[in-house]
């Protein structure tokens, strides 16, 4: 992990952010440390000095005038600051400073810190024990917050131990930092995908999207076989990006329950799923470890580190992630310009062109990504276009075959994969 990091953690009062940081430092003492901070607010019941040094306003002013503070912020009428030297000491020890900081001041840390600052929003179902005034102030701010502005959005599950929450959080930080030079910020991915699929939903049918229909045709046997192996009457299934619900019709009769997550409300409204949740895939707001199987047909819009870590968080131990994506070979033949490699476009009936992200790694890159996010490979196969012979083939597939000087029968068009969640307490 990079050592020139600063992690700023925000969230409602009572969301679990302080417990999360305490557990992170406890579980990974060689990686993280909270810098020394000062505040003029009154010390709360049972609050230790781990998070803040509680001082008078006059002492706060004196220390600030002496140049000892890295930042000075005022939140809800109280002053807060981080001691500059403590950040230097943490970095010198090759650890990562991590601190509870109100989100409205994250940009100040980003501007002041000579390195990379990860802005984190912690969410949970916890009920705050703060005063009515503080709760009202929190509601006024957080009810209108733009989650796309954060590098990480993490759901703290009060049903898990603090240590398990910390392990999931650490895994997410590691994965995001490892692939930071490859993937855009998660909020940027969400913003484009939400906008694109909201507009494309009405036209997103297999009759109009021949390429999508071809992908489904090539992966149908794979999904049927996977459902036979892993889905029973006791299985709890989640689908990521269910589209028009073609997998739902195959799997739902076999399982105990089935829920679909999609960032676009319009996409969800267009399908037949009974249980569906409008949510970013990087933070589903779901309890952890409740699904036996997570499925995704054409998971390429969601195949980025934070989303995969979230899929791992909501899966039970040894649960399965069953998915398909467009094949890297097909993408190589179609996406000739490097600038368009991670995106795909839809031309709507209105004539408007919309874009969404579409991540299509090679087999080796896919395996590295999934392993970094807590999974191990069970099955991986390229599906060529031989079974499309005699049917309608999309121009996107024909064009890629022509560019690569290959027949459609020999062109790898879809990648099908099954990965199993590893135990989070091991590195195996």
N, C-alpha and C positions, 0 to 999 in steps of 0.2 A: 504493500500500500504506500502511496505517496506520503511523504512526511511534511510537505509544505501545505498542509491543509488546516482549515479552521472550520468547525462545524457549529453553526448557529441553529439552535433548536427553539421553536416557538409552538404555542398551542394554548388553548383555553386553560384557565385555572382548573386544576383537578383532572386534566387530560392524561396525566401519567408521565409527563415529560421529565420531571425531576427524578422520579423513580426509574425511568428508563436510563437516564444518564448515570445515576448511581449504580445501577446493575451493570451497565456497560463497562464502567470503570472497574467494578468488582470482578467481572468475568474476564476482562481483557486489560489487566493493569499495565501491561507492557506497551499497549497501543494508545490508550486515551487518558487524559487528565483534565480536570476542570481547573481553569485559571482562577486565581484569587480575585474576588469581586467584592465590591462595597455597595451598600444601599443605606438610604436614610429612613426606609420604612420600618415599621415596628416588627419585631421578631414574632413569628407565629408560634402557636402552641406546638410543642414537640419538634420544633425546627432546630436543626444543628447548624454549626458554622461551616458545613461542607459547601453549601451553595453561596452564602454571603457572609461578609463581615458587617455587622450592624453598627453603624456609627451615627454620630450627630450631624446635623446639617453643617455646623461650623467646621467640624473635622473633615467633612467631605470637601468643603470649599478649600480648606488648607491643602489637602492632598492634591486637588486639581490644580491649584496655583503653583504647586511644586513640580508639576509636569509628570506626575506618577500614573495618570490614567490614560489608557488606550482609547477610551471612548467615554462620553458622558451622555446619558439619556434620561428623559423624564417620562415616566409611565404612570398614569393614574395618580398624579400628584406627588410621586416619590422619585428620588434621584437614584440612578444606578451607574456603575462604572466598573470596568475591568482594569486591573493593575497591569501596566505595560510590561514590567519586568517579569511578571509571572508567565506571560506568553512567550517571552524570549527564553526563559528557563525550560519550559515544556518543549519547545522546538529544539533547543540544544540537547535535550535528552532523547530526541528523535521520537517524540510522542505527538499526538494530535490534540490540540486544544478543542474542547467541546463545552458549550455553555448555553444555558437557558437565556434566550434573548427575545424580547418581543418582536414579532415579525416586522413591525413598522420601522425597526432599526437594523434589520438585516443588511439593508443596502449600505448603511454607514460602515458596517464591518467589512463588507465587500470592497468598499472604496478605500478603506484604511489598511487592510491587510495585504501584505506583499506575497501573495500566493493564491490558492484556490479556496474559496469559501463555499461550502455546501449549505444552502438554506433549506431547513427542514421544518415541515409542519406536522405536528403530532395530533392525531384525532383519536377519540375513543368514545365509549358509552358511559364513561365515568360521570358521576354527578358531583359538581363542584360544591365544596363546603364553604366557599367564600361568602362574603357579605352580599346582600341584595344589590348594593351599589356596584360592587366589583363584577357581579354576575351580569348586571345590565350593561356595564361598559364592555364586558367580553362579548355579549350578544351583539351589541351594536357594531363591534369591529369584525368578529369572526363570521357572523351571518352573511356578510357581504364580501368575504375574502375571495381573492382570485387564486385558486389552488394551482393554476398553471404557472404562477410566478415562482413556485418553489421547486428546488432540485429534487427533493424527496418529500413524498407525502406518506406517512406511516400510521397505520391503525394499531393503537396499543390495546391489546385484548386483555381485559381484566380477568378473564377465565384462565389465562396462562400464568405460569410463574413469572416473576420479574426477570429471572435468568433466561427463560425461553424467549421472551420478548426481546431481550438484549441480543441473543444469538441471531434472531431473525433480522434485527436492525443492523447488526455488524455485517451480516452476510450481504445485506443490501448496499451498505456503504462500500464494501470491498468490490462488489460487482460493478457498481456505477463508476468508481474510480478506475478500475481496471480497463473499462471500455470507453472511458471518457473521450478519447481521441477518435473513436469510431462512430459513436451514436450521438445524435443531437440531445439537448436537454429534454427530459421526460415531459415537462410542461409544454414545450414546443411541439412535441409529437402529439400530445393530447389535443392541443388547440387546433392543429391542422386536421387531425382525424375526425374530431367532433364536427367541425365545420363541413368537411368534405362529405361525410356520411349523412349528415342532416340533409344536405342538398341532393345527394345521390339516391336516397332511400326510395323515392317514388319510382325511379327507373331501374332499381336493382333487382331485376327478375332474370331468371334463366333464359327466358325468351329473348330478352334484349341483350343480355351479357353472355354471349356465346363462349367467350374464354372461360368465364366462371363455370358455365355448364360443362365444358370439356374437363376442367379441373375436377369437378364433382364426379363425372363419369369415370375418370381414371382412379379416383380414390375410394369409390363406393365399396369395392370388394374389401379393401383394407379396413375401413371403418366397421363393416359388418363383422369381419373376423375379430377385430379388437373388442367389439361389444360382446361377442360370444364368449370371449376369454375373460373379460374383466367386469362385465355388468350383469348383475343378478337382481333378484327381487329385493335384496337388502342393500343395494348399492345406492349411494347418494352422489348424483352427478351434477356438475356445473359445466355450462358451455360458454366459451368466450367468443363474442361476436357471432351470434347464431344466424345472422342473415334472415332468410325467409323460413328457416326452421326445418331444413331438410334432414339434418341429423336428429332432431327432436322426434321426428316421425319414426325413426329407426330404433332409437335407444329408449325413449320414454316408456313404451310398454314393458320393457324388461327390468326397469329399476324401481327403487323405492320412491325417489323424488328427483326432480330435474329442474334446474333453474338456469336462466340465461342472463349473462352480463353483457351490456353493450354501452359504449360511450354516447351513442346516438339514440335519443328517445324515438325518433322517426323510424329508425331501423327496427327497434323493438316493437313498435306499434304495427309494423307491417307483417309480423309473423304470428304463428298460432300458439306460441308458448303460453302456458297458464301462469307460471311463476317467472317473472322477468324483472331485472333491476337495472336502472339507468345508472351507470357508474364508470368512472375511469378504471381501466384494467390495472393500473399501477397502484390503486388504492380502492378496493372494492367495498370498503367499510363492513366487511364480513368478519365474523368470528374466525379464529384460526383453527386449522386442523379439523374441518367438518366434512370435507368432500373426499370420497374414495377415488373418484376419477374426475379429471378436468379434460374436456375435449374442445378442439378448435379446428374447424375446417377453414383452410386458408388463413392461418394464424399470422401471416407476414406483417399486418399492421401493428401487432402486439408483441412481436418478437424482439424486444429490447430488454436490457437488464432489469430495470425496476419492475416491469410487468411480469417477467418470468419469476422474479423473487416473490412477487405477490401471489402468483399461482402456487408456488411452493409453500407459502405461508398458509393458504387456505386448504391445501391438501393434507390429508392425514399422513402419518408416518408410513412410508412405503406405498403411498398412493401413486397413481399413474397419470401422466400428462400424455394424452393421445392426440396427435395433430397432423395436419398437412400444411405444406407451404409450396408455392411455385418453386420449381427446381432451379438451381443456380445456372445450369447449362441453358435452359430456356431463357432466363433473364439475360444471360450474356449475349444471346443472339438478338434480343429485343431492345435492351437498354444499352445502346451503343455509346451514349454520352455519359461520361463519369458523373456529371452534375445531376443527372436524373436517376442514378443508380438506386437510391433508397426511396424513390417515390414512384407512384403509378397514377395515371390520369383516367378519368371517366368523362366521355362526351355525352351530355344529357340530351334528351329530346328537345329541350329548349335551345340547344346549340352551345350552352355554357359548358366549359371544361373545368372540372374540379379535380384537385389532387388530394391524395392521402399518402401517408408513409407506407412503405412496403419493403421490409427487410428480408433479403434472400441470401443468407450465407451459404458457403460451400459446406459439404458434409463435415469436414474437419473444423471449420469455423463454428458450425452449429454445435458440435460436440464440446468444443472449448467453452462456448457461451453457456450451454446448459449445465455443464459441470461446475462452472464458476457460480452458478445460481442455485446449486444444491441438488442437482439431478445426476443420475447415471443412465447410460444408454441401455435399452432393452432391444430395440429394433429400429433399423433405419434402412430405407430402400428408395431407389429412384424408380418412378413409374414412367415408362416410355409411352409413346403415342400409338403403339400398334393396335390397341383395342378401339381406337377412334376410326379405323378404316371402315369406310362405308357410311359414316355419319358426317354431319356438318362439322367442319373444323374452322375455328376462328382465324381471322386474318393475322392476329397476333402470334399464333402458333405457327402458321404457315410461313410468315415473314421471318421468324427466328430460325426455322429449319432451312430456309433458303439462304439466309445470311451465313449460317454455319456449314452450308453445303452438306446437309444431312437429310435423310428421309424422315418424315414425321414418325414412322414406326421406330426409328432408332434414336429419336430425340428425347432426352430426359425432360419431362414436362412438369411432373409433380414429385415432391419429396414427401414420403410418409414416415412417421416416426412415433415411437413410444419411449418415453423416459420415465424412470421411477425416482421418486423423491428419496434422497438419502436421509439417514438419521442426522439431525442437525448437530449432534454432539460429537460427531466424528468427522475426520477429513478423508474418509475412505471414498 
